Amino acid sequence: MSDEIELNTTELDHAEAVDVITESVHELVGNPISKWAVAATIESLGVRDVDAKTDYGFDSVFDLADVVFNRIKKKINEGEDEDIHDDFNFGGFFLTLKNFLKYYSQGMVFSLPMLSQIVAILIFEYALWAWFDFNEAQATVVALGTILSFIITGGFIQTLGRLVSKYKGESNYYLAAKASLSVMKLAIPVVFISALLIFGLNLILPFYPQQLMILSMIYFVLISLLLLVAAVLFATEQRTMILFGILAGTAVVIFGMDFAGFGIYISQWLGILVGTLIMTVYAYIYYRLKIHSLRQELFKQSLPETEVTYYNVYRYFIYGFCYFTFLFMDRLLAWSAGPPPPEYIIWFNTPYELGMDWALITLVITIAMLEFSIQSFSRYLIPAQKAAFVSKIKFFNKFFRRFYVKQVLLLLFVGIISILVTYYGVLSLRVFENQVPEIADFFENPMTFRVFWLASIGYLFLIYGLLNSLFFFTLNRPELVMYAMAGSLFVNFVTGFLCSRIFGLEYAVIGLIAGSVVFAVTTAILAKRFFKHLDYFYYSAF
């Protein structure tokens, strides 16, 4: 009997000893790579083969390591999954809802300048660079100037966003201001040189009468300046001032047309100038006050060498150029496929543009959701990283994969709702078509409806691609987005060109859908790998 009791006690001691050494090894190595790593750790704790036999009941250290390794793996695979929600719990449903309302409203503030122009058109019949009474020739050259302004400044806008947000994130307003000025010193001459080159090309190959080309280039230069200044404020997170500048400029247009009798051109040019001036003055004062309050002007600071800056931002520049070209490619293809006068290479098509503008409302409503997604992603990263010590890396990646799926589902929900609300909301205006001729004109052509539905689908795929892109940008992977957008732009052009020439000009929008689908699928494939190995991308981003 005594021998049996002694035997049980010894077995119990061995079991307790194995539990203790298992905990010790787990604390030291976390998630072990192999049984050999566990054996080496056990030996580093001073356990020899003879100790393994006498203290733990195993013939050798490697036999002991085999058991310890399996116990740690079992604990990781089963036990830690129970407390993962505690470690990666960043608020419940109501906190998430609160943050959604907060960040979605911030995203809408960014979209409000665009919406304000649509409202101004509906109420006053004109905005900063649009007017109901433009004839097709006027609408063509104004639209051409507007499109060129976005395309030519697109790369600089993205570059400003990257540099300014980077230095602002470091609370270095001095370098943020210097970076803004350095980009402006290059961007503004490029805008004026581009205007002169386009004007000169029109002298050699007269696509438009010179008077119309002069008007187009004036709009091009003025809108470009407005966009560049707005990009600085956007990157500085002073988005309300963008809205204020746009509204102030629109008020000048209304005053010029309804009270001063300036005419549409002078009124709009003054409005754009006033909006640009307000934003410029505000940006200057904002940075001066920040720099002075932080006494940053007292320290000798300089931007990195030009070559270094170029290497850091050229991908953003290329992406910005491709992105804005992508947005307007279908219009350029549609307007060049119709029956314009022989000497005009591009001719504005009102039903097509109305359909695109109608769909643009869905883009504005849905894209505001991206603010919530990216803010939540950034807000979760650091606390999740702190909770994810070595043994929980896989849960770190798993948590964000779930987070990503939730954002995609939310995007689809908001996108579909925005399409339906926009369609039936605008359609409800038909009750006024007998009183308001412009409303009757809006619904007159079936092309407008076809373009709306096709463009809305294309925009939804595009926004999904942009959602993926924002995650890549956050962890400094612009090359993933650059190549995806460049390839999508090519697909947009080829598909839109063929469809518009074979089936009709309104089917240029098929190019938008095809390009957006390619962009969505490409970035989705990249996002799958990105979130599967998020720990690697996170640690290698800085």
N, C-alpha and C positions, 0 to 999 in steps of 0.2 A: 504493500500500500504506500509506504513511504517513498519507494522508488518511483511509483506512478505519479505521486504528488510532485516529486522533484522534477520529473520529466515535464509535466505540464507547466511548472513554474519557469523552467528553462525555455520552453517554447514561447511562453508569454513574453519573457525578457527579450528573446530574439525578435519577436514581432514588434515590440515597442522600439527596439533599437533600429529596426528597418524603417519604421515610421519617422523616427528622429532624423536619420541620415537622408531619407527622402526629402524631408522639409529643408534640410540644410543644402542639399544639392539644388533643389528647386529655387531657393533664394539666391544662390550663387549664379546659376546659369540660365534661369528662366525656362525658356522652351529649348531643351537640348537638341543639338543637331543629330547626334548619333549615340549609340551605346558606348562607343569608344570615348566620346567626350565626357559621358557620365563616369566611366571608369577612371579617366584621368583626374576628374574632380574629386572622386572618392579617395584616390591615392594622395591628392594634394591635402586632404584632410587628415592624413597620417594613417590611413587604414591599409594594412598589408594583407597578404593572402592568409597568414596565420590568424590575423584579427578577424577577417571575414568568416573564418571557420569557427573560432571560439566565441566571438561576440554577436555574430549575426546568423550563424548556422548554415553558411554556404562554403563550398569547397575552395572558391577563389574570389578575388575582387571582381573579375569579369562576370561570374555568376550573379554576384550581388548587384553589379551594374545593370545587368539585364532586367532584374526585377524592379530596381529603382527607376530605370528608364521607362518601363511600361506603366508604372504607377503614375509618374509625372505626366505622361502623355494622356492617360485616362482622365486624370484630374483636369488637364487643360481642355480636353475634348468634351467632358461632361460637366465637371464641377463648376468651372469658371463661367460656363454659359448661363448659370443661374444668376450670377451677380453682374452680368454684363450691362443689364439695364440700369443698375445703380451707378456703375462707373461712367456710362455714356448717357446719362439722363440729363437733358438740358432744358427741361420744362415740358409741361403737359399741353393738352389741346388748347386751353384758353390762352396760354402764353404764346403759342404758335399763331393762334388767330390774331392776337394783339399785334404781334410782329408783322403778320401778313398785311393787316390794315395799315400799319405804320409805313412799311416799305413800299407797298403797292401805291399808296398815296404819294410817296416820294417819287416813284416811277411815273406817276401821272403828272406830277409837276413838270418833269422833263418833257412829257408829251403835250402839255397844255399849250405851249406856243404854237404847235402845229394845229391843235384843235381850235385855238383862238382865231386862226386865219380862216378856218372853215366856217366858223360862226360869223366872222366879219363879212365873209362873202355872202352868206345867206341873208344877213340883216341889212348890210350897207351896199352889197353888190361889188365891193372891192376890198382888197387887203394889201399887204406890203408889195407883192409883185403879181397880183392877179386882179382881174376885172371882168365882170359878166359881159360888158359891151366891147371887149376887144374883138376885132374881126380876126379871121383866121391868120392873116399875114402878121398882124401884131402879136397874136397869141403864139405864133410859131417862133418869132425871134425872141420874145420874152421867155418862153419855155426853154429855148435853146441856151440863152444866157444863164438861166437858172440851173439847168442840168450841168452845163460846163462848170459852173461855180462849185457844185458838189463834187464833181469828178476831179477837177484840178486841185481842190483843197483837201480832198478826202485823205490822202496820205499824210498831209500836215496835221489834220485834225486828230488822227490816231496817234501821231508822234507827240503832239501836245498833250494828249490824254495820258500817254505813257510817262513822259518826263515830269509833267506837273504833278500828277497823282503820286509818283514815286517820291519826289522831294517833299510834297505836302505830307505824305504818310510818315516821313521822318521829321516832320515839323520844321523843316528847313525852308522857310518862305523866301529867304534870300536867293538860294539856288533855284527855287521854283520860278521866281521872277526872272532870273537870268536865263533860265532855260526857255521860258516863254519868249523873251526878247530875241534870243538866238534863232529860234524857229521862225519868228515873225520876220526877222531880217532876211531870211531866205524865201519864206512863203510869199510875202508881199511883192517882191520883185518878180517872182515866178508868175504871179497873177497878172501883173501889168505886161510882162513880156509875152505871156500867152495871148493876152488880148491883142497886142500889136501884131503878133504872128498870124492870128486868125483873121484879123482885119486885112493884113497884107495878102494872105492867101485868097481872100475874097476879091481883092483887086485883080489878082492874076486869073483866078477861076471864079467868076461872079455868080455864086450860088444864090445870093440875095442882092437886092438893090443896096447901095452903100448907105443910104439913110437908115434902112432897117438894120443893117449890120452895126452901125454906130449905136443905135438904141440897144441892140442885143449886148454889145460889149460893155455899155454903161451898166446895165443890169448885172452882167457877169462880174464886173469889178466890185460893185457896191455890195452885192450879195456875198461874194467871196470874203470881203473884209468883215462883214457881219458874222459869217460862219466861223472865221478864225478867232474872233474875240469871244464868241459864245463858247467855243471849244475850251478856251482858258478858264472861263467861269464854270463850265460843266466839270472839268477836271478838279477845280478848286472846291466843288460841291456848293457853289453859290447859284443854284439853279433857279431860285425865285427871281434873281436879278435878270436872268435871261428872259423869263416871262414878262417881267416889268419892262425891259427894253423893247421887246416885241410889241407889247400893248401900247407903250408910249409912241412908238413909231407908227402903229396903226392909227392911233388918235391923230397924229399929224396928217396922215393921208385923208382921214375923214374931214379934218379942218380944212385942208387944202382944197378938197373937192366940194364940200357943202357950203363953206363960208368964204374962203379966200379966192376961189375961182382960179386956182393955179393950173388946173388940168391934170389929167391922170399921171403923165410922166413926171412932171415936177413934183407933184404931191407924193408919189411913191419914192422918188429919189430922195426927197427931203426926209420922208419917214424912215427909210433905211439908214440914212446918215445919222438921224437923231437917235435911233435905236442903237447903232454902233457906237456913237459917241457916249451915250449913257453907260453902256456896258464897259467901254474902255476906261472912262473916268472912274467908275466904281472899282474896276479891277486894280487900277493904279493906286487909288486911296486904300483899298483893302490890303494890298501887299505892303505899302509904305507903313501903315499902322501896325501890321503884324511884325514886320522886320524891326521897327523901332521898339515895340513893346518887348520883344525878345532880345533886343540889342545885338541882332545878328550882323548888323553892318560893321560892328567893331572888330569882327574876326575876319582874317584874310581867308576868303573862300573862292574857289574857282571851279568851273565845270571840268569834267574829264576832257582829255584830248579829243579832238574832232574824230579821229579814227575810232576811238573807243565808243564814243556816243553813236557814231554811225553803225558800228557793229551791234550795239544794243537795241537800236530802234528801226533798222532798215526793214525788218520783217513786219513791224507795225505799219510802216509807211506803205509797203506793197499791199498789205491786207486792206488798208483804208482805201487806196486807189481802186483795188478790185471790188471791194464791197459796194462803194457808191456807183461804180460803173455797172455792177450787177443790178442794182436797184432800178436803173434807168435804161438798161439795155433793151427791154421789151418795147419801150416807147420809141426809142430811136429806130428799131426795126419796123415797128408798126407804121410810124409816120413816114418812113422811107419806102414803104411798100404800096402806099395808096396811089391815087391818081392826081398828084400835084401838078401845077404848071411845069412845063419842061425844065425851066431854069432853076427850079427849087429842088434841092436834094432831100430836104425834110419838110413835111407839111403837117401842121397840127390837125389832129382828128378829134373833134369834140366828143362824140359818143364814146370813143375809146378812153379818152382822158377822164370822162365822168365816171366810167366804170372803175378805173384804177383809183381815182380819188375816193370813191365810195368804199372800195376794199381797203384803202389806206386807213380808214377809221378802225377797221378790225385789227390792223397791225398796231395802231397806236394803243388800243385798249389792252391787247394781249401782251405787247412787249413790256408794258409797265410791270408785269408780274416778274420779269427777270430781275428786277431790283430786289425783290424779296428773296429769290433763290440764291443770288450771289451774296447778299448780305448774310443770309443764314449760313451759307457755306463758310464764309470767312469767320463768322462768329463762333461756329462749332469747332473749327480746325484746331485752335490752340488748346482749349480745354480737353478735346478728344485726344490730342497728342499727349497731353500730360497724363491722361488716364490710361493711355495705351503703352504701358511698359512692355518690355520685350515679349513676355508671355501672352500679351493680348494684342499683338500687332494684327493678327488675322481678324479680330473683332473690330479694330479700328477701320480696316478696309470694309468689313461687312457692314458696319454702321453706316458708312458713307455710300455704299452701294444701295442700301435701303433708302437712304436720304435721296439719292439720285433718282431712283424709281418713283418716289413720292413727288419729286419736282416735275418729272415728265408727265405723270398723271394729272397733276394740278395744271400744268401748262395746257394739256389737251382739253381739260374741262373748261378753263378760262377761254381758250381759243374758240372752242365750239360755241360756247355761250356768246362770245363777242360777235361771232359771225351771224348768229341768229338775231341777236339784239340789234345789230347794225342793219341787217336786211329789213326786218319788220319795222324798226324805228324809222328808217328813211322811207320805207314804203307807205307808212302811215301818213306821210306828207301829201299823198295823192288826193286827200280830201280837199286840199287847197289849190289843186291844179286849175280850177276854173277861175279862181281869183288871182292867182300868181302865174303869169305866163312862163316864167323861168322853171317852175316846177313841172309844168306840162312838157316843156322842152326836155327836161331831164329824163323823163320816163318815155319819151317818144320813140327812141330807137332801141330795138331788142338787143343790139350789140352791147349796150351799157349793162344789161342784166347778165349776159354771157361772160363779159369781161369781169364783172364783179365776182361771180362765183368762182371762176377759174383763178383769178388773182388772189382771192381769199384763201383758197386751198394752197396756192403757192406760198403765200405769206406765212401760213401756219407751219409748213415744213421749214421755211427759212428761220422762223423764230426758234424752232426746236434746235436747228443747227447753231443759232446764236447762243442758246442756253448752254450747249456743250462748249462752245467757244469761250464763254465767260469763265468756265471752270479752268480751261487751259490757260487763259490769260492770267487768272489769279495766281497760278503757280508757275508763271513765267515760261509758258510753252507756246509762244506765238507762232513758231514754225508749223505746228500742227494745224493751226487755223489758216495760215497763209497759203499753204499748199492746197488745202481743202477748198478755199474760196477761189483760188486761181483756176483750179480744175472745174469748179461749178460755173464760173463765168464763161469758160470755153463752151461747156455744154449748153448754157443759156443762149449764147450767141448762135451756135450751129443749129440747135433745135428751133429757136425762134425764127431764124432766117429761113429755114426750109418750110416751116409751117406757115409763116406769113406770106411766102411766095407761092406755095402750092394751094393752100386752103383759103386764104384771105387774111387781110391785115390784122383782124382782131385775134387771130390765132398766134400772133407773136407772143401772147401771154403764156402759151404752152411752153415756150422757152424758159419763162420764169419758173413754171412748175417743175420742169425737168431739172433745171439748175438747182432749185431748192431741194428737190428730192436727193440729188447727188450730194449736196452739201450736208443734208440731214443724215443720210446713210453713212457717208464718210466720217463725219464727226461722231456718229453713234458708235461705229466700230472702234474709233480711237478712244471714245469715252469708256467703252467696256474695258479696254486694257488699262486706261488711266485709273479707273476706280478699283480695278482688281489689284493694282500695285500702287495705290495712292500713297502708302508710306514712303515708297521710293521717290515718287514725284514730289512729295512734300519736303523731304529732307534734302533733295538735290536742287530745290528751287531757289535756295538762298546761299 
